[in-house]
Amino acid sequence: DEHVWHPGGVFNIEGGCYAKTIGMTREKEPEIYDAIRFGSVLENVVFNEATGEVDFEDTSITENTRVAYPLQFIPNARIPAKVEHHPKQIILLTCDAFGVLPPISKLTKDQVMYHFISGYTAKVAGTEEGVTEPEATFSACFGAPFLVWHPSVYAEMLSAKLEKHGASAFLVNTGWVGGPYGIGQRCSLKYTRQLIDAIHDGSLAALPESEWEEMPIFGLSMPKNSIKDVPREILRPADAWAKAGQAPEQFTKTAKNLADLFKKNFKDFAAKCSPSVQAAGPK
């Protein structure tokens, strides 16, 4: 997760990965499944003491079952984890358990700064003790405890690098579609990977403006049509809710409630942000 973007390129400051294993199968997650071998560390899992076989469906301890493994356990990992060129695409990652944000959004310069400063994600049941339903959480720049300066300083730095190197930016949501946690479904990792591929190969950046549509309330640009193998309705939250049998009013109410949480959180940072950045959030 931790990367450094410096004047000469990018490098990673972690030596491995820390993945969830709930429901893990080779079919769903072949790279991670095959990384679970001697040298990896499993946490909170239930296993057969006689055979050593792990039951990844068993959540009797917690839903937050995990595996930690070194980078070299992934076949296509770059070792050492560094590149001497600059990124052309930047991805802000979130997990929206309320089913409101699109799986992929194209961000403007001001939206990048707004969402970077907001650092939104959601806690879900099983990830922390005492969390029994979705809970919005905001961590400025996705790392508030480690910040020395006001978050706007880091947002300005990010914006300057994006402009200098001509990089585009996207918000990728790996959370729920078709409804909130408990009603909708977690966005398939297969779909998320397809969207990440579409970012990396430039096909999303190549889409004309006519192929993007502004999402009500949040003002995010979402695709009008399917992307690779990702169905159109998955990419459009209100459509996903409708297909799942949820009323439009339910989606709008949930979206407005989440928007209010964004606005409440941003009050702490607005004074040091430009009017255009302040206006880049939900209405």
C-alpha positions as CSV (number, residue, x, y, z in Angstrom):
1,D,0.0,0.0,0.0
2,E,2.8,2.4,0.8
3,H,4.5,4.1,-2.1
4,V,6.8,7.1,-2.4
5,W,6.6,9.4,-5.5
6,H,9.9,11.2,-5.6
7,P,11.6,13.3,-8.3
8,G,13.2,10.2,-9.9
9,G,10.2,7.9,-9.9
10,V,8.3,5.7,-7.5
11,F,9.3,3.0,-5.0
12,N,7.4,0.8,-2.5
13,I,8.3,0.8,1.2
14,E,6.7,-2.4,2.1
15,G,8.1,-5.9,1.5
16,G,4.9,-7.8,1.2
17,C,1.1,-8.0,1.0
18,Y,-1.6,-8.3,3.7
19,A,-4.8,-9.8,2.1
20,K,-8.2,-10.8,3.4
21,T,-8.9,-14.5,3.0
22,I,-12.6,-14.8,3.8
23,G,-14.1,-17.1,1.2
24,M,-10.7,-17.6,-0.5
25,T,-10.5,-20.0,-3.4
26,R,-8.0,-20.5,-6.2
27,E,-10.8,-19.7,-8.7
28,K,-11.5,-16.3,-7.1
29,E,-8.0,-15.3,-6.2
30,P,-5.4,-17.5,-7.9
31,E,-2.3,-15.3,-7.1
32,I,-3.2,-14.8,-3.5
33,Y,-4.3,-18.5,-3.0
34,D,-1.0,-19.8,-4.4
35,A,0.9,-17.3,-2.2
36,I,-0.4,-19.2,0.9
37,R,2.5,-21.5,1.4
38,F,5.5,-22.0,3.6
39,G,6.8,-18.5,4.5
40,S,3.4,-16.8,4.6
41,V,1.5,-16.1,7.8
42,L,-2.2,-16.7,8.3
43,E,-4.2,-14.8,10.9
44,N,-7.6,-15.6,12.6
45,V,-8.3,-18.6,10.4
46,V,-9.7,-22.0,11.5
47,F,-7.8,-25.1,10.3
48,N,-7.8,-28.8,10.7
49,E,-5.0,-29.6,13.2
50,A,-4.6,-33.1,11.8
51,T,-4.2,-32.1,8.2
52,G,-3.3,-28.4,8.3
53,E,-6.1,-27.7,5.8
54,V,-7.6,-24.2,6.3
55,D,-11.4,-23.6,6.1
56,F,-11.6,-20.1,4.5
57,E,-15.3,-20.1,4.9
58,D,-15.2,-20.4,8.7
59,T,-15.6,-17.0,10.3
60,S,-16.3,-18.2,13.8
61,I,-13.3,-16.2,15.1
62,T,-13.8,-13.1,13.0
63,E,-14.7,-12.1,9.4
64,N,-11.3,-10.4,9.3
65,T,-9.2,-13.4,8.3
66,R,-5.9,-12.5,6.8
67,V,-2.7,-13.7,5.1
68,A,0.7,-11.9,5.0
69,Y,3.2,-12.9,2.4
70,P,6.4,-11.5,0.8
71,L,6.2,-9.8,-2.6
72,Q,8.2,-12.5,-4.3
73,F,5.4,-14.9,-3.7
74,I,3.5,-13.1,-6.5
75,P,4.7,-14.2,-9.9
76,N,4.7,-10.8,-11.7
77,A,5.9,-8.8,-8.7
78,R,8.6,-6.2,-9.5
79,I,11.7,-6.9,-7.4
80,P,13.1,-4.5,-6.2
81,A,9.8,-2.7,-6.0
82,K,10.8,0.6,-7.8
83,V,10.5,2.3,-11.1
84,E,12.6,5.1,-12.6
85,H,9.7,6.8,-14.4
86,H,6.6,8.7,-13.3
87,P,3.0,7.4,-13.2
88,K,0.6,8.4,-15.9
89,Q,-2.5,7.4,-13.9
90,I,-3.2,7.9,-10.2
91,I,-5.8,5.8,-8.4
92,L,-7.5,6.8,-5.1
93,L,-8.9,3.7,-3.5
94,T,-11.9,3.5,-1.3
95,C,-14.4,0.9,0.0
96,D,-17.8,2.3,0.2
97,A,-20.0,0.0,2.3
98,F,-23.1,2.2,1.6
99,G,-23.3,1.2,-2.1
100,V,-23.3,4.9,-3.2
101,L,-20.0,5.6,-5.0
102,P,-19.4,4.2,-8.5
103,P,-16.8,1.5,-8.9
104,I,-14.9,3.9,-11.1
105,S,-14.9,7.7,-11.4
106,K,-12.8,10.0,-13.4
107,L,-11.6,12.9,-11.2
108,T,-11.0,16.6,-12.0
109,K,-8.0,18.3,-10.5
110,D,-10.2,19.8,-7.7
111,Q,-11.9,16.5,-7.1
112,V,-8.6,14.8,-6.7
113,M,-7.6,17.2,-3.9
114,Y,-11.0,17.0,-2.3
115,H,-11.2,13.3,-2.1
116,F,-7.5,13.0,-1.2
117,I,-8.0,15.3,1.7
118,S,-11.2,13.5,2.7
119,G,-9.6,10.0,2.7
120,Y,-13.0,8.3,2.9
121,T,-13.6,4.6,3.4
122,A,-16.0,2.5,5.5
123,K,-15.6,0.0,8.2
124,V,-17.7,-3.1,8.0
125,A,-18.7,-5.8,10.4
126,G,-15.8,-8.1,11.3
127,T,-13.0,-5.7,10.5
128,E,-12.8,-4.1,14.0
129,E,-14.2,-5.1,17.4
130,G,-17.6,-3.5,18.0
131,V,-18.4,-2.7,14.4
132,T,-21.7,-4.4,13.6
133,E,-22.9,-2.2,10.7
134,P,-21.3,0.0,8.0
135,E,-19.5,3.0,9.5
136,A,-18.0,5.9,7.5
137,T,-14.5,6.8,8.4
138,F,-12.3,9.6,7.1
139,S,-8.5,9.8,7.3
140,A,-7.0,12.8,5.7
141,C,-4.8,11.9,2.8
142,F,-5.6,8.3,3.7
143,G,-3.0,8.5,6.5
144,A,-4.0,11.2,9.0
145,P,-1.9,9.8,11.9
146,F,1.3,10.3,9.9
147,L,0.7,13.9,8.6
148,V,3.0,16.7,9.8
149,W,1.4,19.5,7.8
150,H,-2.2,20.5,7.1
151,P,-3.7,18.0,4.6
152,S,-4.1,20.7,2.0
153,V,-0.3,21.0,1.7
154,Y,-0.1,17.3,0.6
155,A,-3.1,17.7,-1.7
156,E,-1.3,20.7,-3.4
157,M,1.8,18.6,-3.8
158,L,-0.1,15.8,-5.4
159,S,-1.9,18.2,-7.7
160,A,1.4,19.7,-8.8
161,K,2.8,16.3,-9.6
162,L,-0.2,15.4,-11.6
163,E,0.0,18.5,-13.6
164,K,3.8,18.3,-14.1
165,H,3.7,14.8,-15.4
166,G,0.4,14.9,-17.2
167,A,-1.2,12.1,-15.1
168,S,-4.9,11.5,-14.9
169,A,-6.7,10.4,-11.7
170,F,-9.5,8.0,-10.9
171,L,-11.4,7.1,-7.8
172,V,-11.8,3.3,-7.6
173,N,-14.4,1.9,-5.2
174,T,-14.1,-1.8,-4.2
175,G,-17.2,-1.6,-1.9
176,W,-20.8,-2.6,-2.3
177,V,-23.1,-2.5,-5.4
178,G,-26.9,-2.9,-5.6
179,G,-27.4,-1.7,-2.0
180,P,-25.4,-1.2,1.3
181,Y,-23.6,-3.8,3.3
182,G,-26.2,-6.5,4.2
183,I,-28.3,-5.9,1.2
184,G,-26.0,-5.4,-1.8
185,Q,-23.0,-7.4,-2.8
186,R,-19.3,-6.6,-2.7
187,C,-18.1,-5.5,-6.1
188,S,-16.5,-8.6,-7.7
189,L,-12.7,-8.5,-7.7
190,K,-12.8,-9.6,-11.3
191,Y,-14.6,-6.4,-12.2
192,T,-12.3,-4.2,-10.1
193,R,-9.3,-5.8,-11.9
194,Q,-11.0,-5.1,-15.3
195,L,-11.4,-1.5,-14.3
196,I,-7.8,-1.2,-13.1
197,D,-6.6,-2.7,-16.4
198,A,-8.7,-0.1,-18.3
199,I,-7.0,2.6,-16.4
200,H,-3.5,1.2,-17.0
201,D,-4.0,0.5,-20.7
202,G,-5.3,4.0,-21.3
203,S,-8.7,3.0,-22.6
204,L,-10.5,4.9,-19.9
205,A,-8.5,8.1,-20.5
206,A,-9.2,7.7,-24.2
207,L,-13.0,7.8,-23.7
208,P,-14.5,11.1,-25.1
209,E,-16.3,13.3,-22.6
210,S,-19.6,12.2,-24.3
211,E,-19.0,8.8,-22.8
212,W,-19.0,10.1,-19.2
213,E,-21.9,11.3,-17.2
214,E,-22.0,13.3,-14.0
215,M,-23.4,11.4,-11.0
216,P,-26.1,13.4,-9.1
217,I,-25.2,14.7,-5.5
218,F,-21.6,13.6,-5.6
219,G,-20.8,15.2,-9.0
220,L,-18.4,12.3,-10.0
221,S,-18.0,11.4,-13.6
222,M,-19.0,7.8,-14.2
223,P,-19.0,5.8,-17.5
224,K,-22.2,5.8,-19.6
225,N,-21.6,2.3,-20.9
226,S,-19.9,-1.0,-19.9
227,I,-16.1,-1.1,-19.6
228,K,-14.4,-4.3,-20.8
229,D,-16.4,-7.1,-19.1
230,V,-18.0,-4.9,-16.4
231,P,-21.7,-4.5,-17.0
232,R,-23.2,-1.0,-17.4
233,E,-25.4,-1.3,-14.3
234,I,-22.5,-2.2,-12.1
235,L,-20.8,1.1,-13.0
236,R,-23.9,3.2,-12.2
237,P,-24.9,2.9,-8.6
238,A,-28.5,3.9,-9.0
239,D,-29.0,1.4,-11.8
240,A,-27.4,-1.3,-9.7
241,W,-29.8,-0.6,-6.8
242,A,-32.8,-0.7,-9.2
243,K,-31.7,-4.0,-10.7
244,A,-31.5,-5.4,-7.1
245,G,-35.0,-4.3,-6.5
246,Q,-34.2,-1.2,-4.4
247,A,-36.4,1.9,-4.8
248,P,-34.8,5.0,-6.3
249,E,-35.8,6.9,-3.1
250,Q,-33.8,4.5,-1.0
251,F,-30.7,5.2,-3.1
252,T,-31.2,9.0,-3.0
253,K,-31.7,9.0,0.8
254,T,-28.5,6.9,1.3
255,A,-26.5,9.1,-1.1
256,K,-27.6,12.2,0.7
257,N,-26.8,10.8,4.1
258,L,-23.3,9.9,2.9
259,A,-22.9,13.3,1.3
260,D,-23.7,15.0,4.6
261,L,-21.0,13.0,6.3
262,F,-18.5,14.2,3.6
263,K,-19.5,17.8,4.1
264,K,-19.3,17.5,7.9
265,N,-15.8,16.0,7.7
266,F,-14.5,18.6,5.3
267,K,-15.5,21.5,7.5
268,D,-12.2,20.9,9.4
269,F,-10.1,21.5,6.3
270,A,-12.1,24.0,4.2
271,A,-10.5,27.1,5.5
272,K,-7.2,26.3,3.9
273,C,-8.6,25.0,0.6
274,S,-9.5,27.1,-2.5
275,P,-13.1,27.7,-3.3
276,S,-12.9,25.4,-6.3
277,V,-11.7,22.5,-4.1
278,Q,-14.4,23.2,-1.5
279,A,-17.0,23.1,-4.4
280,A,-15.6,19.8,-5.7
281,G,-17.3,17.7,-3.0
282,P,-20.9,16.5,-2.9
283,K,-23.7,19.0,-3.0
